[in-house]
Amino acid sequence: MTIDKKPKISRQLENFYKAIMKRGGPRGVFTQSIVDEYESAINDEFTPELETKKINISFLKKGGK
């Protein structure tokens, strides 16, 4: 995915998020769940695929034997 691509998020969710943030942020359970869902959708769109993701593995030595 290229950086200039806009994530595909429903307009209704985006409008709810903007309205909540305009009023000062989430104050209850329902508004917090809307904010969490919006932020997870944003993060899912920008995380790299597993095929292209680099994984660093290091091995730790145990004991002196």
C-alpha positions as CSV (number, residue, x, y, z in Angstrom):
1,M,0.0,0.0,0.0
2,T,1.3,3.4,-0.8
3,I,1.3,6.2,1.7
4,D,-0.9,8.6,-0.3
5,K,-3.8,6.2,-0.3
6,K,-6.7,7.1,2.0
7,P,-7.9,4.3,4.2
8,K,-11.3,2.8,3.4
9,I,-13.4,3.7,6.4
10,S,-17.2,4.1,6.3
11,R,-18.3,7.7,6.1
12,Q,-20.8,7.2,9.0
13,L,-18.0,6.0,11.3
14,E,-15.8,8.9,10.3
15,N,-18.6,11.4,10.9
16,F,-19.4,9.9,14.3
17,Y,-15.7,10.1,15.2
18,K,-15.4,13.8,14.1
19,A,-18.6,14.7,16.0
20,I,-17.3,13.0,19.2
21,M,-13.9,14.7,18.9
22,K,-15.6,18.1,18.2
23,R,-17.5,17.7,21.5
24,G,-14.3,17.1,23.5
25,G,-13.6,13.4,23.1
26,P,-15.3,10.2,24.3
27,R,-17.1,10.4,27.6
28,G,-19.0,7.1,27.8
29,V,-18.9,3.5,26.8
30,F,-20.5,4.0,23.4
31,T,-18.5,7.0,22.3
32,Q,-15.3,5.2,23.4
33,S,-16.1,2.2,21.4
34,I,-16.7,4.3,18.3
35,V,-13.3,6.0,18.8
36,D,-11.6,2.7,19.3
37,E,-13.1,1.2,16.2
38,Y,-12.1,4.2,14.1
39,E,-8.5,4.2,15.4
40,S,-8.2,0.4,14.9
41,A,-9.5,0.9,11.3
42,I,-6.8,3.6,10.7
43,N,-4.1,1.4,12.2
44,D,-5.2,-1.7,10.2
45,E,-4.9,0.3,6.9
46,F,-1.4,1.4,7.6
47,T,0.2,-1.7,9.0
48,P,2.3,-3.6,6.5
49,E,1.3,-7.1,5.3
50,L,2.9,-10.1,6.9
51,E,4.6,-11.1,3.7
52,T,6.6,-7.9,3.6
53,K,7.1,-7.3,7.3
54,K,10.6,-7.8,8.7
55,I,10.9,-9.9,11.8
56,N,14.0,-9.7,14.0
57,I,14.8,-12.8,15.9
58,S,17.5,-13.0,18.6
59,F,18.6,-16.0,20.6
60,L,19.6,-15.7,24.2
61,K,22.3,-18.0,25.6
62,K,21.6,-19.8,28.9
63,G,24.2,-20.6,31.4
64,G,28.0,-20.9,31.0
65,K,28.1,-24.5,29.7
